[in-house]
Amino acid sequence: MYNLLKGKKGLIFGALNDKSLAWKVAERAYEEGAEIVLTNTPVSIRFGEIQKLADKCNAVVIPADATSVKDLENLIDKAVEHLGGKLDFILHSVAMSLNVRKGRTYDNLDYGFLNKTLDISAISFHKLLQVAKKKDAINEWGSVVALSYVAAQRTLYRYNDMADAKAMLESIARSFGYIYGREKKIRVNTISQSPTLTTAGSGVKGIDGLMDFSERMSPLGNATADEFANFCIVMFSDLTKKITMQNIFHDGGFSSMGMSLRAMTVYNQALNNNPKEPDNYDE
Ligand SMILES: NC(=O)c1ccc[n+]([C@@H]2O[C@H](COP(=O)([O-])OP(=O)(O)OC[C@H]3O[C@@H](n4cnc5c(N)ncnc54)[C@H](O)[C@@H]3O)[C@@H](O)[C@H]2O)c1
């Protein structure tokens, strides 16, 4: 413990259960001295375990659908009121794709679902920033972080329309980061995290193979949820005051690799077993 967030107030989206990346961040933020408010959708609050986390972190839970501006306005007002002052940090840890859930492939997208994917996973970040700015709800030098994935830059089999959402999310961080930095000295960044076994992560079919592959490709191995939380705390702290409009890879080096010895070894073993190319492609 370093007391990195002593006296700071924060709002954390997206803790569903103890596997959630947001859950680990909430625990670490509380340990580092922050006062926090938690939020999630009414359904996730009912079916998830967020109240357990709230009890542990001495926090309140305020329901909000991150796609609803009305809900976000109510959330920001209530959070500031409850915390007795403006926010110093916000974590946006929100994503969902009905195309992924319903097994629609990228060349057979349902466009209604695509709109939902973009609204929940990217535009909600803009809505949050716009509401917070209009209400002047974040202190100078505050820090806002959203969660991204390398599929924003590179095509990964089966990541589907979530790749488009992440590309948009990272763009929003840059575009809004410029304005929020210029006018209010507020930082806006995305952290691009290794694949992690969470409820959203498990929604990507074949996540085990993907995790094994990226583990072998990354010189430092996959970043865990606990490691993500540590890095996120640093991004919320005063130690990173001049970092803004960035997408920062927290991935053990994966995003800079092309091929590693560990991955090549497994590939060569498979070659010796005469693998067949798939005769049809499901994505
Ligand atoms: N798990 C991974 O491999 C991985 C890797 C990189 C980035 N991410 C990103 O991390 C973030 C958190 O995901 P996670 O892996 O912790 O999974 P998770 O399933 O625990 O969290 C996703 C959260 O989004 C919330 N959510 C969905 N729709 C919402 C809405 N309309 N309004 C408000 N909240 C809503 C869910 O209730 C849930 O709490 C997501 O943005 C995800 O894309 C995950």
The ligand as an SDF file (V2000), in Angstrom:
LIG
                    3D

 44 48  0  0  0  0  0  0  0  0999 V2000
  -11.5710   -9.6760  -20.1380 N   0  0  0  0  0  0  0  0  0  0  0  0
  -10.7660   -9.3660  -21.1240 C   0  0  0  0  0  0  0  0  0  0  0  0
  -10.1190  -10.2240  -21.7440 O   0  0  0  0  0  0  0  0  0  0  0  0
  -10.6000   -7.9200  -21.5110 C   0  0  0  0  0  0  0  0  0  0  0  0
   -9.4260   -7.4990  -22.1740 C   0  0  0  0  0  0  0  0  0  0  0  0
   -9.3110   -6.1550  -22.5480 C   0  0  0  0  0  0  0  0  0  0  0  0
  -10.3420   -5.2660  -22.2540 C   0  0  0  0  0  0  0  0  0  0  0  0
  -11.4590   -5.7080  -21.6020 N   0  0  0  0  0  0  0  0  0  0  0  0
  -12.5320   -4.7490  -21.3120 C   0  0  0  0  0  0  0  0  0  0  0  0
  -12.6580   -4.6130  -19.9260 O   0  0  0  0  0  0  0  0  0  0  0  0
  -13.9440   -4.0620  -19.6280 C   0  0  0  0  0  0  0  0  0  0  0  0
  -14.5840   -4.8370  -18.4750 C   0  0  0  0  0  0  0  0  0  0  0  0
  -14.8440   -6.1500  -18.8220 O   0  0  0  0  0  0  0  0  0  0  0  0
  -14.4970   -7.3930  -17.9020 P   0  0  0  0  0  0  0  0  0  0  0  0
  -13.5870   -8.2530  -18.7020 O   0  0  0  0  0  0  0  0  0  0  0  0
  -14.1020   -6.9690  -16.5340 O   0  0  0  0  0  0  0  0  0  0  0  0
  -15.9000   -8.1870  -17.8720 O   0  0  0  0  0  0  0  0  0  0  0  0
  -17.2210   -8.0170  -16.9830 P   0  0  0  0  0  0  0  0  0  0  0  0
  -18.2640   -8.8100  -17.6920 O   0  0  0  0  0  0  0  0  0  0  0  0
  -16.9350   -8.3630  -15.5830 O   0  0  0  0  0  0  0  0  0  0  0  0
  -17.5650   -6.4480  -17.0830 O   0  0  0  0  0  0  0  0  0  0  0  0
  -18.3390   -5.8760  -18.1180 C   0  0  0  0  0  0  0  0  0  0  0  0
  -19.2970   -4.9100  -17.4180 C   0  0  0  0  0  0  0  0  0  0  0  0
  -20.0240   -4.1110  -18.3450 O   0  0  0  0  0  0  0  0  0  0  0  0
  -21.2680   -3.8500  -17.7060 C   0  0  0  0  0  0  0  0  0  0  0  0
  -22.2640   -3.3460  -18.6580 N   0  0  0  0  0  0  0  0  0  0  0  0
  -22.7640   -3.9610  -19.7650 C   0  0  0  0  0  0  0  0  0  0  0  0
  -23.6990   -3.1760  -20.3430 N   0  0  0  0  0  0  0  0  0  0  0  0
  -23.7710   -2.0320  -19.6100 C   0  0  0  0  0  0  0  0  0  0  0  0
  -24.5330   -0.8280  -19.6980 C   0  0  0  0  0  0  0  0  0  0  0  0
  -25.4320   -0.6380  -20.6780 N   0  0  0  0  0  0  0  0  0  0  0  0
  -24.3490    0.1260  -18.7510 N   0  0  0  0  0  0  0  0  0  0  0  0
  -23.4600   -0.0360  -17.7410 C   0  0  0  0  0  0  0  0  0  0  0  0
  -22.7080   -1.1490  -17.6110 N   0  0  0  0  0  0  0  0  0  0  0  0
  -22.8670   -2.1290  -18.5220 C   0  0  0  0  0  0  0  0  0  0  0  0
  -21.6600   -5.2230  -17.1790 C   0  0  0  0  0  0  0  0  0  0  0  0
  -22.7200   -5.1860  -16.2590 O   0  0  0  0  0  0  0  0  0  0  0  0
  -20.3360   -5.6590  -16.5650 C   0  0  0  0  0  0  0  0  0  0  0  0
  -20.2410   -5.2630  -15.2180 O   0  0  0  0  0  0  0  0  0  0  0  0
  -14.7270   -4.1420  -20.9500 C   0  0  0  0  0  0  0  0  0  0  0  0
  -14.6600   -2.8660  -21.5840 O   0  0  0  0  0  0  0  0  0  0  0  0
  -13.9220   -5.1440  -21.7530 C   0  0  0  0  0  0  0  0  0  0  0  0
  -14.0980   -5.0330  -23.1480 O   0  0  0  0  0  0  0  0  0  0  0  0
  -11.6010   -7.0080  -21.2170 C   0  0  0  0  0  0  0  0  0  0  0  0
  1  2  1  0
  2  3  2  0
  2  4  1  0
  4  5  1  0
  4 44  2  0
  5  6  2  0
  6  7  1  0
  7  8  2  0
  8  9  1  0
  8 44  1  0
  9 10  1  0
  9 42  1  0
 10 11  1  0
 11 12  1  0
 11 40  1  0
 12 13  1  0
 13 14  1  0
 14 15  2  0
 14 16  1  0
 14 17  1  0
 17 18  1  0
 18 19  2  0
 18 20  1  0
 18 21  1  0
 21 22  1  0
 22 23  1  0
 23 24  1  0
 23 38  1  0
 24 25  1  0
 25 26  1  0
 25 36  1  0
 26 27  1  0
 26 35  1  0
 27 28  2  0
 28 29  1  0
 29 30  1  0
 29 35  2  0
 30 31  1  0
 30 32  2  0
 32 33  1  0
 33 34  2  0
 34 35  1  0
 36 37  1  0
 36 38  1  0
 38 39  1  0
 40 41  1  0
 40 42  1  0
 42 43  1  0
M  CHG  2   8   1  16  -1
M  END
$$$$
